[in-house]
Amino acid sequence: MIDIKRGTAVLLVALVGALSVTSPGGAAAADGARRETTSTGSRAAVRSTAPDRATVTEGQVKEVEPGGVITYPSVTSCLTVTVRLRDGGLVGAHASLFRVPGELRSDEILAALEHLVGDRPVKAVEVKGAVGAWHPGYFVRAIEAYGEDEQPPYPTHPDPEGVARAVSRGLELPRRLVTVEDVPDGDQTAS
């Protein structure tokens, strides 16, 4: 009987943990950014309690409060995607050509970014990094998703317009909001 109770307790703890990570706002809470829902008449308003600074490494998505700063370290073959919210907050993603163990693949990053942004109004989206190393299709199907018998597409020239369209589609935002800039290797900062 004790083993059954212990097994039930372990199962309940696992379920609560899974719900906190997969529930709306759960992923944000896991990254240190939380959202609190407050009632404003018939519509719920979301207030971010995100930190004022965040470091976003390869395969991660994080948020900072209005006036905050995001640092993207060691951007070499990567692209960073920074969503500027109308309230001044930032939500950033660091898309990597090859998946870092335990982090998001390039074909998962925009969905995670869109989820964290939610329904909040967006002012602009800035894509920066190694534009020439990226085929726009990597946001739809990561290099790792191709089998041994398949050849992933490789860029033959920089395609900033294709990257902008892919980000626009992935975030379900108007293309006019997205800018793309090829920047040299190194750390990037968004503020």
N, C-alpha and C positions, 0 to 999 in steps of 0.2 A: 504494500500500500504506500509506503514511503517513497519507493521508486516511481510510482505513478504520479504522486504529488510533485516530486522533484522534476519529473519530465514535463508535467503541465506547467510548472513555474518557468522552466527554461523556455518552453514554447511561447508563453505569454511575453516574456522579456524580449525574445526575438521578434515577435509580431509588433510590439510597441516600437522597437528600434527601427524596423522596416517601415512602419507607418510614418515615423518622424522624418525619415529621409525621402520617402516617395510622396508624401502629402504636399499639396500646394504650399510653396514657401519652405518646404522641408530641405530641399537642396540648398536654398539660400541660407537657412539656419545652419546647415552642416558646414558652410564656408564662413561662418561668422557674421553673416548678414541676416537679420531677421526682419520680418514685416509684422506689423501689428494692424489689425483691422479695427477701425472705429466707425461708428454709425453716423452718417450725415443724412438724415432724412430717410428716403427710400433706397439710397445707394450706399454701399459700403466703400469707405475710402481706405487706401492702403498707405500706411506711413512707414517708411523705411527706418530701421535702426541700424543701418550699415555702419561699419567703421569709417574713419576719415582717411585711412590709408590701407592699401592692399598691394601685395605682390602677387602677380598672376604669372605662374610658370606654365610651361608647355602642357596643353591639354586641360587647362583650368578655366573656370568662369567665375568671376567675383564682382562685387559691387562696392562702391564707396558713396558716402553721403554727399549732398551738395557741398561744393567747395573742396572735396576730397581729392586724393592723388592716387593713381594707379601706376605701379611700376611693372614693366614687362622686362625681366632680365634676359640677357644673352639671346637677342633676336638675331638669328643668323639665317636659317633657311625657313623661318616661320613667318606667319602673318599674324598681326594683332588686329582685333576688331573691337573698337571702343564705341559704345552707344552712349550718346549724350542725351540725357533726359531733359525735358523742358524745365524741370524743377532745379536743374544744376547738378544732379547726381550723375554718376558714371557707372556703366556696367561693361566690363571688359572680358574678352576671351583671347587666349593665346593658342592659335591653331598651329599644330606641328605637322610637318610632312609625314613623320613616322610616329606612331603612338608611343608615348611614355608609359611604361607599365603602371597600371592603376589609375590612369587618367583618360580623358576623352580622346577618341579618334577624330580626325578632321571631318568625317561625315556625321559626327555626333555633336560637334561644338556649336553650330548655329542653332540647333533645336534647344540646347541647354541655355544658350544666351537668350533666345526668344522667351523661354519659360521664365527666366529670372527677370526680364524686362516686364513681362506680363502686359497688362493693358495700359500701362503708363505712357503718356505722350512723349514721343521721341523728337528731338530737335535735329540731330544729325548722327551719321554713322561714319566713323573714320577707320579705314583699313590701311595699315602700314606694314612694311616689312619687305621680304624678298619676293616681290611680285613676279620677277622673271623665273623663279623656281616653281611657281604654282600654276597648275592647270585648273581652270574653274571647276572642273568635274570632281576635284578632290573634296569639295564640300558636299558632294552627293554620294560619292563612293571613294572611300579612303584607299590608299595604295595597298594596305594590308588586306583589303577585302577581295583582291584579285587572287585567283588560284594560280598554281604553278604553271598551268597551261595557258594562262591568260596574260596579256601584255597590258599593263596600265598605261593610260595616255601620259605622254611627257610633253611639257611645253616646248615649242620650237622658237618662241619669241615671247616677250612680256605681253600679257593680255589684261591690262588694267580694266578695260571695259567689260570683258568676260567675267573677271573676278567681281566687279561691282554688281553685275547682273545676278551672279550666283549668290552673293551676300544679300542682295535685295530680295530675291525669291526665298532664300532660306529663312530670313527674318520676317517675311511677309510685310515688307515696308516699301514705300515708293522708291524707285531707282534714284530719283532726284536727291534723296537724302544721303546717298552713299558716295563718299569720295575715296579714291585709292591713291596711295603714294608709295613709291619705291624708295626705301631709306637704307642707308648703310648699316652694316652689322653693328650690334651693340645693344645697350640697354635703351628702352624707350620709356617715356613718362607721359601720362595724360593727366591734365589737371583742369 
